[in-house]
């Protein structure tokens, strides 16, 4: 199992609303499920937020968090 700073839990949440170009909801859900399955097979405990929901949450990380940055390429 891969272990990042002693953590093994991952929450997958789509930030697609920030992008100028979007895939279909079905494609995005399938992609997130594939990512979830791969993380689970590596020993991570994973959960997914419902698609299309907006959430307000606080996240605290050590150092800079690339997860909080959106970059369109």
Backbone torsions as a table, in degrees:
resi	resn	phi	psi	omega
1	UNK	NA	137.7	173.3
2	UNK	-78.9	143.1	-177.4
3	UNK	-138.5	119.8	-178.9
4	UNK	-104.2	109.6	179.6
5	UNK	52.5	37.2	176.7
6	UNK	75.7	14.9	-178.2
7	UNK	-107.4	147.5	177.1
8	UNK	-139.9	17.6	178.5
9	UNK	-113.4	135.9	-178.9
10	UNK	-132.3	134.2	172.9
11	UNK	-111.5	124.2	179.6
12	UNK	-97.9	125.3	-178.4
13	UNK	-139.1	133.0	179.8
14	UNK	-80.1	130.3	173.5
15	UNK	-109.2	29.0	-176.1
16	UNK	-58.8	-26.4	-179.0
17	UNK	-64.4	-13.3	179.7
18	UNK	-87.3	-11.3	-174.6
19	UNK	-90.2	151.8	175.3
20	UNK	-78.8	-27.2	179.5
21	UNK	-122.0	135.9	-174.9
22	UNK	-127.6	150.6	172.9
23	UNK	-87.7	178.1	173.7
24	UNK	-70.9	157.3	178.4
25	UNK	-61.1	-40.0	-179.5
26	UNK	-61.5	-44.0	179.0
27	UNK	-62.4	-46.6	-178.5
28	UNK	-62.2	-43.9	179.2
29	UNK	-63.3	-41.5	177.9
30	UNK	-63.4	-42.3	-179.9
31	UNK	-62.9	-44.0	-179.8
32	UNK	-65.7	-37.0	177.8
33	UNK	-65.5	-38.0	177.0
34	UNK	-64.1	-44.3	177.9
35	UNK	-61.6	-44.2	178.6
36	UNK	-58.2	-46.9	-178.5
37	UNK	-62.8	-39.9	179.4
38	UNK	-67.6	-40.8	177.5
39	UNK	-65.0	-42.1	179.3
40	UNK	-61.7	-40.9	180.0
41	UNK	-66.6	-20.4	177.4
42	UNK	-91.2	1.5	176.0
43	UNK	99.8	6.1	177.9
44	UNK	-84.0	144.8	171.9
45	UNK	-88.3	118.0	-173.9
46	UNK	-119.5	152.6	170.6
47	UNK	-144.7	158.8	-178.2
48	UNK	-123.8	142.4	172.9
49	UNK	-84.3	153.2	178.9
50	UNK	-63.6	142.0	178.2
51	UNK	-67.8	141.5	175.7
52	UNK	83.5	-1.3	-179.9
53	UNK	-93.4	144.7	173.5
54	UNK	-102.2	135.8	-177.9
55	UNK	-125.3	150.2	170.3
56	UNK	-114.5	122.5	180.0
57	UNK	-151.2	160.8	176.7
58	UNK	-111.5	140.1	178.5
59	UNK	-132.7	133.9	179.3
60	UNK	-117.3	129.3	-178.4
61	UNK	-133.7	156.8	173.6
62	UNK	-85.1	131.2	179.1
63	UNK	73.7	-165.8	-179.6
64	UNK	-77.3	141.6	-178.5
65	UNK	-110.8	112.0	175.3
66	UNK	-70.3	-17.5	-179.9
67	UNK	-69.5	-19.3	-179.1
68	UNK	-98.3	6.9	-177.3
69	UNK	-115.0	134.6	176.7
70	UNK	-109.3	132.4	179.7
71	UNK	-133.8	119.7	174.3
72	UNK	-90.8	133.4	-179.4
73	UNK	-111.5	NA	NA
